[in-house]
Amino acid sequence: MLLVGEFAGAATPSSSVDFQEVYQLLKANLAGATDASLSEAAVKGLLSELGTRASLVDDLAADGGNHATQTPVTSEVFEKNYGYFRVQRLTTGTADAMRSQFNQLRATNSVKGLVLDLRYAGGQDYGAAAALADLFMANETVLVDWGEGVRKSSTKTNAISVPVALLVNRKTSGAAEALAGMLRHREVGLLIGTNTAGQASMSKIFTLKTGQRLRVAVAPLKVSDGRELSESGMKPDISVVVSPEDELAYYEDAYKVLAKAFKATAAPTNELHASTTNRSPRRRMNEAELVRMSREGQAIDRETVAANPTPPLPEPIVPVVTDPALARALDLLKGLAVVQQFRAN
């Protein structure tokens, strides 16, 4: 007796299934199926498979989502001299927010480097990406071409000129991916993390019969001197491999200590305890007791004083960055700062 997959002509994973054949079979045999329901399912599946290469665009989210209440850029300072800027969305005003926060940081700190975090950032506002990249360019140069003409930087005297590390991951897409490409190919900073999404492209928007709009990627996006951003994404200069779950946890809290399995170890056996010696243990006296004894004229032997020194003030506990990508970026910037100081001397 033949099993289902053993008859001649059985479909294999590499077989090409004809869409119209499947559609007609479902239409004729699937219970409750209608042209409208099958068409809707087909469109959803097709767009889901194509990702951002083809997507429906609504009026509220031309940049990939409605983020009216979301701050475009947030900032933080690490180790007094290193600014951290998280780009949460690229839209009109993102570059101004970045410039304002950088000026505030520079007014109170000696800035030796910047971390620009583009993880989980996307959108389709390539003009906003170009405006932010322009902050780092002192001279006029080609930044990007996304099908609406070449965008160039402007000549300026206040360009951000400190070393930059760019954090990217699998969720860095669209406009954020273009920003990473502009800064990397103009040698503003290095990419640290994992491969980007590969979803930055030139696109056109078509209006459907329903009034909805369909954005279609028609050509690879070009940055810098005409380099095309690959559909396979941008490879990091420094690869930091972290599981998606752990990476998201670190992204939410750079100091988070994830639960790990620790192997229990036996207590050391070479410690000497007071009970093992011939001398009786001497009680340690605190500072208040020593002051009282001095006022009352009681004898205080030197051994007692030596055994009870004034305890030093505890050193403040400095939190340690546990986010692997961010830690690697800070190490890179600190190394560059040392090199620059050495060259200056």
C-alpha positions as a Markdown table, in Angstrom:
| # | Residue | x | y | z |
|---|---|---|---|---|
| 1 | Met | 0.0 | 0.0 | 0.0 |
| 2 | Leu | 1.4 | 3.4 | -1.0 |
| 3 | Leu | 1.6 | 6.2 | 1.5 |
| 4 | Val | 0.4 | 9.7 | 0.5 |
| 5 | Gly | 3.8 | 11.0 | -0.2 |
| 6 | Glu | 4.9 | 8.0 | -2.2 |
| 7 | Phe | 2.7 | 8.2 | -5.3 |
| 8 | Ala | 4.2 | 9.4 | -8.5 |
| 9 | Gly | 4.3 | 13.2 | -8.9 |
| 10 | Ala | 3.9 | 13.9 | -5.2 |
| 11 | Ala | 4.8 | 17.5 | -4.2 |
| 12 | Thr | 8.2 | 18.0 | -2.7 |
| 13 | Pro | 9.5 | 21.1 | -0.7 |
| 14 | Ser | 11.3 | 22.2 | -3.9 |
| 15 | Ser | 8.2 | 21.9 | -6.2 |
| 16 | Ser | 6.6 | 25.2 | -7.5 |
| 17 | Val | 3.0 | 25.4 | -6.7 |
| 18 | Asp | 0.8 | 27.3 | -9.1 |
| 19 | Phe | -1.2 | 30.0 | -7.4 |
| 20 | Gln | -4.2 | 29.9 | -9.7 |
| 21 | Glu | -4.5 | 26.1 | -9.4 |
| 22 | Val | -4.6 | 26.4 | -5.6 |
| 23 | Tyr | -7.0 | 29.3 | -5.7 |
| 24 | Gln | -9.5 | 27.5 | -7.9 |
| 25 | Leu | -9.3 | 24.3 | -5.8 |
| 26 | Leu | -9.9 | 26.3 | -2.6 |
| 27 | Lys | -12.8 | 28.2 | -4.2 |
| 28 | Ala | -14.5 | 25.0 | -5.4 |
| 29 | Asn | -13.9 | 22.9 | -2.3 |
| 30 | Leu | -13.2 | 25.0 | 0.8 |
| 31 | Ala | -16.3 | 25.2 | 3.0 |
| 32 | Gly | -17.5 | 28.8 | 3.3 |
| 33 | Ala | -14.9 | 30.2 | 0.8 |
| 34 | Thr | -15.9 | 33.2 | -1.3 |
| 35 | Asp | -14.0 | 35.2 | -3.8 |
| 36 | Ala | -13.8 | 38.1 | -1.3 |
| 37 | Ser | -12.4 | 36.0 | 1.6 |
| 38 | Leu | -9.9 | 34.1 | -0.6 |
| 39 | Ser | -8.7 | 37.4 | -2.2 |
| 40 | Glu | -8.2 | 39.0 | 1.2 |
| 41 | Ala | -6.3 | 36.0 | 2.5 |
| 42 | Ala | -4.1 | 35.9 | -0.6 |
| 43 | Val | -3.3 | 39.7 | -0.3 |
| 44 | Lys | -2.4 | 39.4 | 3.4 |
| 45 | Gly | -0.2 | 36.3 | 2.8 |
| 46 | Leu | 1.5 | 37.9 | -0.1 |
| 47 | Leu | 2.3 | 41.2 | 1.7 |
| 48 | Ser | 3.4 | 39.3 | 4.8 |
| 49 | Glu | 5.8 | 37.3 | 2.7 |
| 50 | Leu | 7.2 | 40.3 | 0.9 |
| 51 | Gly | 7.7 | 42.3 | 4.1 |
| 52 | Thr | 8.6 | 46.0 | 3.6 |
| 53 | Arg | 9.3 | 45.5 | -0.1 |
| 54 | Ala | 5.5 | 45.8 | -0.6 |
| 55 | Ser | 3.2 | 47.2 | 2.0 |
| 56 | Leu | -0.1 | 49.0 | 2.5 |
| 57 | Val | 0.3 | 52.6 | 3.6 |
| 58 | Asp | -2.3 | 54.5 | 5.6 |
| 59 | Asp | -2.5 | 58.3 | 6.1 |
| 60 | Leu | -1.5 | 58.2 | 9.7 |
| 61 | Ala | 1.6 | 56.1 | 9.3 |
| 62 | Ala | 3.5 | 57.2 | 6.1 |
| 63 | Asp | 6.7 | 56.6 | 8.1 |
| 64 | Gly | 5.8 | 53.0 | 9.1 |
| 65 | Gly | 3.7 | 53.7 | 12.2 |
| 66 | Asn | 1.8 | 56.2 | 14.2 |
| 67 | His | 4.3 | 57.5 | 16.8 |
| 68 | Ala | 2.8 | 60.9 | 17.5 |
| 69 | Thr | 3.5 | 60.5 | 21.2 |
| 70 | Gln | 6.8 | 58.8 | 21.0 |
| 71 | Thr | 10.0 | 60.8 | 21.6 |
| 72 | Pro | 12.2 | 60.5 | 18.4 |
| 73 | Val | 15.5 | 60.5 | 20.2 |
| 74 | Thr | 16.5 | 59.8 | 23.8 |
| 75 | Ser | 19.9 | 60.3 | 25.3 |
| 76 | Glu | 22.1 | 59.2 | 28.2 |
| 77 | Val | 25.7 | 59.6 | 29.4 |
| 78 | Phe | 28.0 | 56.7 | 30.2 |
| 79 | Glu | 31.2 | 57.2 | 32.1 |
| 80 | Lys | 30.9 | 61.0 | 32.0 |
| 81 | Asn | 32.4 | 61.3 | 28.5 |
| 82 | Tyr | 30.4 | 59.1 | 26.2 |
| 83 | Gly | 27.0 | 60.1 | 24.9 |
| 84 | Tyr | 24.4 | 57.5 | 24.1 |
| 85 | Phe | 21.6 | 58.5 | 21.6 |
| 86 | Arg | 18.8 | 56.0 | 20.9 |
| 87 | Val | 16.9 | 56.8 | 17.7 |
| 88 | Gln | 13.4 | 55.4 | 18.2 |
| 89 | Arg | 11.9 | 56.8 | 15.0 |
| 90 | Leu | 13.0 | 58.8 | 12.0 |
| 91 | Thr | 10.7 | 61.6 | 11.2 |
| 92 | Thr | 10.5 | 65.4 | 10.8 |
| 93 | Gly | 12.2 | 66.8 | 13.9 |
| 94 | Thr | 14.4 | 63.9 | 14.7 |
| 95 | Ala | 17.6 | 65.7 | 13.6 |
| 96 | Asp | 16.7 | 68.8 | 15.5 |
| 97 | Ala | 16.1 | 66.7 | 18.7 |
| 98 | Met | 19.4 | 65.0 | 18.2 |
| 99 | Arg | 21.2 | 68.4 | 17.7 |
| 100 | Ser | 19.6 | 69.9 | 20.8 |
| 101 | Gln | 20.4 | 67.0 | 23.1 |
| 102 | Phe | 24.0 | 66.8 | 21.8 |
| 103 | Asn | 24.5 | 70.5 | 22.5 |
| 104 | Gln | 23.1 | 70.0 | 26.1 |
| 105 | Leu | 25.5 | 67.1 | 26.6 |
| 106 | Arg | 28.5 | 69.0 | 25.3 |
| 107 | Ala | 27.7 | 72.0 | 27.5 |
| 108 | Thr | 28.1 | 69.9 | 30.7 |
| 109 | Asn | 30.5 | 67.1 | 29.7 |
| 110 | Ser | 33.7 | 66.6 | 27.8 |
| 111 | Val | 32.4 | 64.4 | 25.0 |
| 112 | Lys | 34.9 | 61.9 | 23.7 |
| 113 | Gly | 32.5 | 59.7 | 21.6 |
| 114 | Leu | 29.0 | 58.9 | 20.8 |
| 115 | Val | 26.9 | 55.7 | 20.6 |
| 116 | Leu | 24.1 | 55.9 | 18.1 |
| 117 | Asp | 21.6 | 53.1 | 18.8 |
| 118 | Leu | 19.6 | 52.1 | 15.7 |
| 119 | Arg | 18.4 | 48.8 | 16.9 |
| 120 | Tyr | 14.7 | 48.2 | 16.4 |
| 121 | Ala | 14.4 | 51.5 | 14.4 |
| 122 | Gly | 12.8 | 51.6 | 11.0 |
| 123 | Gly | 10.3 | 53.7 | 9.1 |
| 124 | Gln | 10.3 | 55.0 | 5.5 |
| 125 | Asp | 11.2 | 58.7 | 6.0 |
| 126 | Tyr | 14.5 | 58.8 | 4.2 |
| 127 | Gly | 14.5 | 62.6 | 4.2 |
| 128 | Ala | 14.6 | 62.4 | 8.0 |
| 129 | Ala | 17.5 | 59.9 | 7.9 |
| 130 | Ala | 19.5 | 62.2 | 5.5 |
| 131 | Ala | 18.8 | 65.2 | 7.9 |
| 132 | Leu | 20.2 | 63.3 | 10.8 |
| 133 | Ala | 23.3 | 62.1 | 8.8 |
| 134 | Asp | 23.9 | 65.7 | 7.8 |
| 135 | Leu | 24.7 | 66.6 | 11.4 |
| 136 | Phe | 27.9 | 64.6 | 11.1 |
| 137 | Met | 29.1 | 66.1 | 7.8 |
| 138 | Ala | 31.3 | 69.2 | 7.7 |
| 139 | Asn | 31.3 | 69.5 | 3.9 |
| 140 | Glu | 28.9 | 69.1 | 1.1 |
| 141 | Thr | 28.7 | 65.5 | 0.0 |
| 142 | Val | 26.2 | 63.0 | -1.5 |
| 143 | Leu | 24.3 | 61.2 | 1.2 |
| 144 | Val | 21.4 | 59.2 | -0.3 |
| 145 | Asp | 19.2 | 58.7 | -3.3 |
| 146 | Trp | 15.9 | 57.0 | -2.6 |
| 147 | Gly | 14.2 | 57.8 | -6.0 |
| 148 | Glu | 13.3 | 61.5 | -5.2 |
| 149 | Gly | 16.6 | 63.0 | -6.2 |
| 150 | Val | 20.0 | 63.0 | -4.6 |
| 151 | Arg | 20.2 | 64.4 | -1.1 |
| 152 | Lys | 23.4 | 66.2 | -0.1 |
| 153 | Ser | 24.8 | 67.4 | 3.2 |
| 154 | Ser | 25.5 | 71.1 | 3.8 |
| 155 | Thr | 28.8 | 72.8 | 4.5 |
| 156 | Lys | 28.9 | 73.8 | 8.2 |
| 157 | Thr | 31.3 | 74.6 | 11.1 |
| 158 | Asn | 29.4 | 72.9 | 13.8 |
| 159 | Ala | 29.3 | 69.3 | 12.5 |
| 160 | Ile | 29.5 | 66.6 | 15.2 |
| 161 | Ser | 33.1 | 65.3 | 14.8 |
| 162 | Val | 33.7 | 62.9 | 17.7 |
| 163 | Pro | 34.1 | 59.2 | 17.1 |
| 164 | Val | 30.8 | 57.3 | 16.6 |
| 165 | Ala | 29.7 | 53.7 | 17.1 |
| 166 | Leu | 26.5 | 52.6 | 15.5 |
| 167 | Leu | 24.5 | 49.8 | 17.1 |
| 168 | Val | 22.5 | 47.7 | 14.6 |
| 169 | Asn | 20.6 | 44.4 | 14.5 |
| 170 | Arg | 18.1 | 42.4 | 12.5 |
| 171 | Lys | 15.4 | 44.9 | 13.2 |
| 172 | Thr | 17.3 | 47.9 | 11.9 |
| 173 | Ser | 15.4 | 48.5 | 8.7 |
| 174 | Gly | 14.2 | 51.1 | 6.2 |
| 175 | Ala | 15.2 | 54.7 | 7.0 |
| 176 | Ala | 17.3 | 53.6 | 10.0 |
| 177 | Glu | 19.2 | 51.2 | 7.8 |
| 178 | Ala | 19.8 | 53.9 | 5.3 |
| 179 | Leu | 21.1 | 56.2 | 8.0 |
| 180 | Ala | 23.5 | 53.4 | 9.1 |
| 181 | Gly | 24.6 | 53.1 | 5.4 |
| 182 | Met | 25.2 | 56.8 | 5.0 |
| 183 | Leu | 27.3 | 57.2 | 8.2 |
| 184 | Arg | 29.3 | 53.9 | 7.6 |
| 185 | His | 30.1 | 54.6 | 3.9 |
| 186 | Arg | 31.2 | 58.1 | 4.8 |
| 187 | Glu | 33.4 | 56.6 | 7.5 |
| 188 | Val | 31.7 | 58.5 | 10.3 |
| 189 | Gly | 31.4 | 55.4 | 12.5 |
| 190 | Leu | 31.6 | 51.6 | 12.6 |
| 191 | Leu | 28.6 | 49.2 | 12.8 |
| 192 | Ile | 28.4 | 47.0 | 15.9 |
| 193 | Gly | 25.9 | 44.2 | 16.3 |
| 194 | Thr | 24.2 | 41.9 | 13.8 |
| 195 | Asn | 23.2 | 42.0 | 10.1 |
| 196 | Thr | 20.6 | 44.6 | 9.3 |
| 197 | Ala | 17.2 | 43.8 | 7.8 |
| 198 | Gly | 18.0 | 44.6 | 4.2 |
| 199 | Gln | 14.7 | 46.5 | 3.7 |
| 200 | Ala | 16.0 | 50.0 | 2.6 |
| 201 | Ser | 14.9 | 50.6 | -1.0 |
| 202 | Met | 13.6 | 53.1 | -3.5 |
| 203 | Ser | 9.9 | 52.9 | -3.6 |
| 204 | Lys | 6.8 | 54.1 | -5.4 |
| 205 | Ile | 3.2 | 54.5 | -4.0 |
| 206 | Phe | 0.3 | 53.3 | -6.1 |
| 207 | Thr | -3.4 | 54.1 | -5.3 |
| 208 | Leu | -5.6 | 51.0 | -5.4 |
| 209 | Lys | -9.3 | 50.9 | -6.5 |
| 210 | Thr | -10.3 | 50.8 | -2.9 |
| 211 | Gly | -8.5 | 54.1 | -2.2 |
| 212 | Gln | -5.8 | 52.4 | -0.2 |
| 213 | Arg | -2.2 | 53.0 | -1.2 |
| 214 | Leu | 0.4 | 50.3 | -1.9 |
| 215 | Arg | 4.1 | 51.1 | -1.5 |
| 216 | Val | 6.3 | 49.0 | -3.8 |
| 217 | Ala | 10.1 | 48.7 | -3.6 |
| 218 | Val | 11.2 | 49.3 | -7.2 |
| 219 | Ala | 15.0 | 49.6 | -6.8 |
| 220 | Pro | 17.8 | 49.3 | -4.3 |
| 221 | Leu | 18.5 | 52.5 | -2.3 |
| 222 | Lys | 21.8 | 54.2 | -2.9 |
| 223 | Val | 24.0 | 55.9 | -0.4 |
| 224 | Ser | 27.2 | 57.9 | -0.4 |
| 225 | Asp | 28.9 | 57.6 | -3.8 |
| 226 | Gly | 26.2 | 55.4 | -5.4 |
| 227 | Arg | 26.6 | 52.3 | -3.3 |
| 228 | Glu | 23.5 | 50.2 | -3.3 |
| 229 | Leu | 22.3 | 48.8 | 0.0 |
| 230 | Ser | 21.9 | 45.0 | -0.5 |
| 231 | Glu | 18.6 | 43.1 | 0.1 |
| 232 | Ser | 20.7 | 40.9 | 2.4 |
| 233 | Gly | 21.4 | 43.8 | 4.7 |
| 234 | Met | 24.5 | 45.4 | 6.0 |
| 235 | Lys | 27.1 | 43.4 | 7.7 |
| 236 | Pro | 28.5 | 44.8 | 11.0 |
| 237 | Asp | 32.2 | 45.7 | 11.3 |
| 238 | Ile | 32.2 | 44.2 | 14.7 |
| 239 | Ser | 29.8 | 41.2 | 15.2 |
| 240 | Val | 28.1 | 40.8 | 18.5 |
| 241 | Val | 25.8 | 37.7 | 18.5 |
| 242 | Val | 23.1 | 37.7 | 21.1 |
| 243 | Ser | 19.8 | 35.8 | 21.1 |
| 244 | Pro | 16.8 | 37.9 | 20.1 |
| 245 | Glu | 15.3 | 37.5 | 23.6 |
| 246 | Asp | 18.4 | 38.5 | 25.5 |
| 247 | Glu | 19.1 | 41.4 | 23.1 |
| 248 | Leu | 15.6 | 42.9 | 23.7 |
| 249 | Ala | 16.1 | 42.5 | 27.5 |
| 250 | Tyr | 19.5 | 44.4 | 27.3 |
| 251 | Tyr | 17.9 | 47.0 | 25.0 |
| 252 | Glu | 15.3 | 47.7 | 27.7 |
| 253 | Asp | 17.9 | 47.7 | 30.5 |
| 254 | Ala | 21.6 | 48.1 | 29.7 |
| 255 | Tyr | 22.5 | 47.0 | 33.2 |
| 256 | Lys | 20.3 | 44.0 | 33.4 |
| 257 | Val | 21.8 | 40.8 | 34.8 |
| 258 | Leu | 20.1 | 37.8 | 33.1 |
| 259 | Ala | 19.5 | 34.7 | 35.1 |
| 260 | Lys | 22.3 | 32.1 | 34.6 |
| 261 | Ala | 22.8 | 28.7 | 36.0 |
| 262 | Phe | 25.6 | 28.7 | 38.5 |
| 263 | Lys | 27.3 | 25.5 | 39.7 |
| 264 | Ala | 27.5 | 25.3 | 43.4 |
| 265 | Thr | 31.0 | 25.2 | 44.8 |
| 266 | Ala | 32.3 | 23.9 | 48.1 |
| 267 | Ala | 33.4 | 26.4 | 50.7 |
| 268 | Pro | 37.2 | 26.8 | 51.1 |
| 269 | Thr | 38.7 | 24.5 | 53.6 |
| 270 | Asn | 42.0 | 26.4 | 54.4 |
| 271 | Glu | 40.4 | 29.2 | 56.4 |
| 272 | Leu | 41.7 | 29.6 | 60.0 |
| 273 | His | 38.9 | 30.1 | 62.6 |
| 274 | Ala | 39.3 | 31.5 | 66.1 |
| 275 | Ser | 38.2 | 28.2 | 67.6 |
| 276 | Thr | 41.2 | 26.5 | 66.1 |
| 277 | Thr | 43.8 | 28.7 | 67.8 |
| 278 | Asn | 45.1 | 28.7 | 71.3 |
| 279 | Arg | 44.2 | 32.4 | 71.9 |
| 280 | Ser | 40.7 | 33.4 | 72.9 |
| 281 | Pro | 39.0 | 35.6 | 70.3 |
| 282 | Arg | 39.2 | 39.4 | 71.1 |
| 283 | Arg | 36.0 | 41.3 | 70.7 |
| 284 | Arg | 36.3 | 44.1 | 68.1 |
| 285 | Met | 35.5 | 47.5 | 69.7 |
| 286 | Asn | 33.8 | 50.2 | 67.8 |
| 287 | Glu | 34.9 | 53.9 | 67.7 |
| 288 | Ala | 32.3 | 55.1 | 70.1 |
| 289 | Glu | 33.5 | 52.6 | 72.8 |
| 290 | Leu | 37.1 | 53.8 | 72.3 |
| 291 | Val | 36.1 | 57.5 | 72.8 |
| 292 | Arg | 34.1 | 56.6 | 75.9 |
| 293 | Met | 37.1 | 54.7 | 77.4 |
| 294 | Ser | 39.4 | 57.6 | 76.8 |
| 295 | Arg | 37.1 | 60.1 | 78.5 |
| 296 | Glu | 36.7 | 57.8 | 81.5 |
| 297 | Gly | 40.5 | 57.4 | 81.8 |
| 298 | Gln | 40.4 | 53.7 | 81.2 |
| 299 | Ala | 43.6 | 52.1 | 79.8 |
| 300 | Ile | 43.5 | 51.3 | 76.1 |
| 301 | Asp | 46.1 | 48.9 | 75.0 |
| 302 | Arg | 47.7 | 49.4 | 71.5 |
| 303 | Glu | 46.6 | 46.0 | 70.4 |
| 304 | Thr | 42.9 | 46.9 | 71.0 |
| 305 | Val | 43.3 | 50.1 | 69.1 |
| 306 | Ala | 45.1 | 48.3 | 66.2 |
| 307 | Ala | 42.3 | 45.7 | 66.1 |
| 308 | Asn | 39.7 | 48.4 | 65.8 |
| 309 | Pro | 40.8 | 50.9 | 63.2 |
| 310 | Thr | 38.3 | 53.5 | 61.9 |
| 311 | Pro | 36.6 | 51.8 | 59.0 |
| 312 | Pro | 37.1 | 53.4 | 55.6 |
| 313 | Leu | 34.1 | 54.9 | 53.8 |
| 314 | Pro | 32.7 | 52.4 | 51.3 |
| 315 | Glu | 33.5 | 53.2 | 47.7 |
| 316 | Pro | 30.4 | 54.0 | 45.6 |
| 317 | Ile | 29.1 | 51.1 | 43.6 |
| 318 | Val | 29.5 | 51.8 | 39.9 |
| 319 | Pro | 26.9 | 49.9 | 37.7 |
| 320 | Val | 28.4 | 47.7 | 35.0 |
| 321 | Val | 26.9 | 47.8 | 31.4 |
| 322 | Thr | 25.9 | 44.2 | 30.6 |
| 323 | Asp | 24.4 | 44.9 | 27.1 |
| 324 | Pro | 27.1 | 43.2 | 25.0 |
| 325 | Ala | 26.8 | 45.5 | 22.0 |
| 326 | Leu | 26.7 | 48.7 | 24.0 |
| 327 | Ala | 29.7 | 47.5 | 26.1 |
| 328 | Arg | 31.7 | 46.7 | 23.0 |
| 329 | Ala | 30.8 | 50.1 | 21.6 |
| 330 | Leu | 32.0 | 51.9 | 24.8 |
| 331 | Asp | 35.2 | 49.9 | 24.8 |
| 332 | Leu | 35.8 | 50.9 | 21.1 |
| 333 | Leu | 35.3 | 54.6 | 21.9 |
| 334 | Lys | 37.5 | 54.5 | 24.9 |
| 335 | Gly | 40.2 | 52.9 | 22.9 |
| 336 | Leu | 39.9 | 55.6 | 20.2 |
| 337 | Ala | 40.0 | 58.3 | 22.9 |
| 338 | Val | 43.3 | 56.9 | 24.2 |
| 339 | Val | 44.8 | 56.8 | 20.6 |
| 340 | Gln | 43.7 | 60.4 | 20.0 |
| 341 | Gln | 45.2 | 61.6 | 23.3 |
| 342 | Phe | 48.5 | 59.8 | 22.4 |
| 343 | Arg | 48.7 | 61.4 | 19.0 |
| 344 | Ala | 47.9 | 64.8 | 20.5 |
| 345 | Asn | 50.9 | 64.5 | 22.8 |
